[in-house]
Each structure stands twice: as C-alpha cells, then as structure tokens.
Amino acid sequence: MLTEQDLHELIALRPAYPVLSVYLNVSPSAGSAEAQKLRLRQLLKDYQATAARDAAAIESYVDHEYDWSGRSLAMYSCAADGFFRAYSFAVPLRSRARLMDRPYVKPLADLLDNYGNYGVALVDKQGVRMFHFHLGELREQVGTLGETVRHTKRGGGSTSPGRRGGTAGQTRYSEEVAERNMKDAAKFAARFLAENHVRRVLIGGTQENVAQFLSFLSKSWQSLVIGTFPLEMTAGHNQVLEKAMQVALEAEEAKEARLVSAVVTAAAKGREGVIRLEDTLSAVHDGRVQTLVISDGFRAPGYRCLGCGYLTSHALEECPFCGNRFEEIEDAVEMAVRRVMQDGGEIEVVHDMPPLEEAGNIGGLLRY
C-alpha cells in the first residue's frame, strides 16, 4: 500500500534517465486478467522503441508477480538507474502511461485526496467502534465498550418501582451511564484519530447518538467531520467502508464546488487567488500556492528553466529570473503539482466543474 513516505520518495526521485509510469485499471468490471494484460501491452506499445527495458520490466511484473488482488495498479520503472516500484490499490484508477524525466505522480494526488486517511466512528450509548481506512483498505479497527445502559428498570414491569426512585430514577441513571460512556468513547476516538493521522472523519449511528458523540469531541476534531450516516453498531467493515465512502465522495463533490468558487472569485477580485495556466505557473514558482486546483485529466506542454526550474507555457529564449535556457517538457501541470507538494501545499483534482474549465482548467488559492 502506498504511504506518504512512498509518495515523497517518488516526488524526490531525480534519475539520470526517463521514468516510465503506468497506471492500470484491473477492476473486475474492466475485464478479465487476460483482457487487462492486453490493455497493458497496448499502453506499452508506444514506448517499445524509447523505453524497451522499462516496458519489459512492467510487463514482467504483471505477468509473474502481481497477485490481482486490487482494483488498480501503479508501476514506475527506470531500468537504467535500477529503479522499479509497484503499488496496488483497492480503488480504481484510469489506465494511462507516461514517459517523463521523473515519476508521473498527478494521479496519486487525486487518489490521496479522495481516499486517503479516513477515520470512521460507529457509536451507540455503550461505546464506539473506530476504523481507519486508507486508499480503500482497512488499516486498523478497534473499539471500546462502557457500562451497559439499561432501558428498563430493574426488577419487573414498567409500572413497578425500581431502584433510584422507580422509573424516573432508572431513566436518569441510564442517561448518566450513557453520557459517561459517550465521554469515554469520544476520548478513545480522539486518541485513535490522532495516532493514525486521520484527516477526515465520518460518524455512523442514530441521529441522537451521533449528535451527543459530536458534542463531546473537541472543536479541532469536529472541524474534520465531513459527514454522518445511519448504521448499526454491528455492521461489518465492508459495509462500513461502502457507506462511509458514499458519504465521503458526496462531501468531496460539495467541497470541490466550494473550492472552485473560492478560487475563481478570489482571482476575479485580485485577492489571493489565481486562474489560467501561465499566471498559476508564475505563482507556483514564487511559492505562493497553498492549494492547487486542477481539472481531472488536464495536461499542458510547457518549458522549464534548466537553472532555477521556472515553469512557463511560453517559449522564451532565456529565463527572466536566472538567465539560463529552457527545456521543453511534456506536461507543465505535472511539474506544478510536484512543486506545490514539495512546498507543503495541497493538490485538489476536481471533476466536471465547468467554472474551472472556463477559467483554464487550473488555478489556486494563494498564501499571500
């Protein structure tokens, strides 16, 4: 499974030779293993002349080493430098191949943004079950139970007097027990979320239980809750994952719409926002981009300064910053993604957002 460390290794790689990056959708819905191998050979056909050893290494891995347990596969080969990496994912990725001077990581940014580090809490009046899902797979599952909450008084029918003042006393006692359990569950959940570096939280349970549980979470954790849903405490982890991802993707679509609106509005007002390729590349070079927003599938050729790395969509004779010459690159957007991630910024790949398409398919929120 891909980790943050793996991603940073790919971003930091500076090989002396080109890297062949291949993403392959191996979901059962996309066809049999043999059909996918045929699709891979078609993807590699264009690189047999320019990267024959890398194409052979990737085809060999799929033929002899891959166990076909996932739904997509990412492979990176630079045979001349002895470099090869392969990662299997439980979520689908679109099939594609790129031969570039560095690994092609833009699809990974989209993958991590949509499926990376989710924490899910299933709550009731007695306890909580916690799940950590990363890239569509269950990483950890734990739980805690408190004192049993009694819904009827001890010792008989509903009209008989019970302990602690009969029915009313028993009800108050049950509410006190449930509240203690909820407080303990919230503390347990906060520790779990922090230990797993969770970035997004979803909560399942009855409306009443979810609301009470939320009230005992700190404001910092409440701010990371992106959705809630009804689900039984006894649900299996596959059912939890399916429901959580459904709610999470709906929340992600709404977030994308808000982000695109914020970028376009800020750029129009000249306030910490930028749109269109050239202006965005300039802001990336200055280290000003906090969140880079890109339409899914957007690519654009460009030029990179061999001295300071300045990116531009224009063919310039020399760099305006260091005076060095430029090299033509296949995808300036990919280089912008790398630069923003290296600077500690965020990448948001959005889907079917006409306002961003009208603004040139790329933009960003700026630090200043």
PyMOL commands that set and color helices and strands:
alter all, ss='L'
color gray80, all
select helices_A, chain A and resi 4-12+28-30+33-47+52-64+79-81+106-115+166-195+207-216+219-222+237-269+277-285+332-342+354-358
alter helices_A, ss='H'
color red, helices_A
select strands_A, chain A and resi 19-25+72-78+83-89+96-100+118-123+127-134+137-145+200-204+225-229+273-275+289-295+302-305+311-312+326-329+346-350+362-366
alter strands_A, ss='S'
color yellow, strands_A
deselect
rebuild
show_as cartoon
